[in-house]
Amino acid sequence: MGVKFSLLGAGIEAATPITRRTNVRVGFNALSYSRNYNNDGISYAGNLSFRSLESHFDWFPFGGSFHLSPGMMFYNGNKITANAAVGGTQSFTLGGTSYISDPSNPVTGTGKIGFNSVAPSFLFGWGNLLPRNEHHISVPFELGFIYQGSPSATLNLTGNVCDSPGVNCRSIASDSTVLSNIQAQQTKLNSDLSFFKVYPIISIGFGYKF
């Protein structure tokens, strides 16, 4: 058994030996982080929530602590959610078009960014959760990546928009052009977060062999 800390959050692991140079390992990770940010004039109260279950096949090719570990995240609950708001009379941009938030019914909404529910991974590192000697304690260190696919953003906005303060104000839901620009904004968010497609892993753990 072991505990670890990585870019996927805090985790617990369990492993069992297969041969002298191979193990099978499973683990659970969790991380939560909140932050406010602004994108194109829209204020977001964001929350990053990571929840994942993973398994790895550890191979020690030289019989020492160095290992190669192909694996699979068979539950990827990693996501980013946010509440969106634009104050009345404030300017913001959707799909390259500028609007004014109507103070009588300001723009609000929600956003979410998710990823593939299953994702392959590859790690390499040093240390063995199951030492093959008399030692019971290990400190594994690993590097690698998870390929979790392109992010999928959804942005839902309600309220009224105006072309300028008090001019041509109308409901977002009734304007097909505004709805089209929201779709373009989703595409832009996906592009801005494309680096999440391949997610890097750095981890260090503490293991005990019973």
SULDAJO-V741674 format. One record per residue. N is the residue number from 1. PSI is psi as a letter, one per 30 degrees, with the letter a starting at -180 (* if undefined). OMEGA is omega in whole degrees, -180 to 180 (* if undefined). Layout:
# SULDAJO-V741674
n->[N;N]
psi->[PSI;PSI]
omega->[OMEGA;OMEGA]
This chain:
# SULDAJO-V741674
n->[1;2;3;4;5;6;7;8;9;10;11;12;13;14;15;16;17;18;19;20;21;22;23;24;25;26;27;28;29;30;31;32;33;34;35;36;37;38;39;40;41;42;43;44;45;46;47;48;49;50;51;52;53;54;55;56;57;58;59;60;61;62;63;64;65;66;67;68;69;70;71;72;73;74;75;76;77;78;79;80;81;82;83;84;85;86;87;88;89;90;91;92;93;94;95;96;97;98;99;100;101;102;103;104;105;106;107;108;109;110;111;112;113;114;115;116;117;118;119;120;121;122;123;124;125;126;127;128;129;130;131;132;133;134;135;136;137;138;139;140;141;142;143;144;145;146;147;148;149;150;151;152;153;154;155;156;157;158;159;160;161;162;163;164;165;166;167;168;169;170;171;172;173;174;175;176;177;178;179;180;181;182;183;184;185;186;187;188;189;190;191;192;193;194;195;196;197;198;199;200;201;202;203;204;205;206;207;208;209;210]
psi->[l;l;l;l;k;a;f;f;a;k;l;k;l;k;l;k;k;e;a;f;g;k;l;k;k;l;l;k;k;k;k;k;k;k;k;k;l;k;j;h;f;k;k;k;j;l;k;k;j;k;k;k;k;l;l;k;j;k;k;i;f;g;g;b;f;k;l;k;i;k;a;k;j;f;j;j;g;k;l;k;l;k;k;k;k;j;l;k;f;k;k;l;k;j;h;f;k;k;l;k;k;j;f;f;i;l;k;l;a;l;l;k;k;l;l;k;f;k;k;l;l;k;l;l;a;k;l;k;f;i;k;g;a;f;k;f;k;l;i;k;k;l;l;a;l;k;j;g;l;k;l;j;k;k;j;j;k;l;a;k;l;l;e;l;j;g;k;h;k;l;k;e;f;f;j;e;e;e;e;e;e;e;e;e;e;e;e;e;e;e;e;f;g;f;f;f;e;j;k;l;k;k;l;k;l;j;l;k;k;*]
omega->[179;172;180;177;-176;176;171;179;175;-175;172;-177;171;-178;175;-179;173;173;179;-176;-179;174;164;-173;175;-178;178;-179;178;178;175;-179;-179;179;173;178;-177;178;179;177;178;179;-180;168;-169;176;175;-179;178;173;-177;171;-176;175;-179;171;-177;178;180;-169;-177;178;179;-177;-180;-178;171;-171;169;-177;-178;168;-174;165;179;178;-180;-180;175;178;-178;167;-175;178;173;-179;179;-178;179;178;175;-174;174;178;179;179;-179;177;173;177;-177;-179;179;178;-173;-177;173;178;179;176;178;174;180;-176;178;-177;177;-174;176;-179;174;180;168;-179;-177;-178;-176;177;179;179;-179;178;-176;-180;179;-176;178;178;-178;175;-175;172;177;-177;171;176;-175;173;-179;179;178;-176;171;-179;180;-179;175;-179;-178;173;178;176;173;-175;178;-176;176;178;-179;-179;176;-175;-177;-175;-177;179;178;179;177;179;174;177;177;178;175;178;178;178;177;180;-180;-176;-177;-180;178;-178;175;-174;-177;179;168;-177;172;-175;177;-177;176;178;180;*]
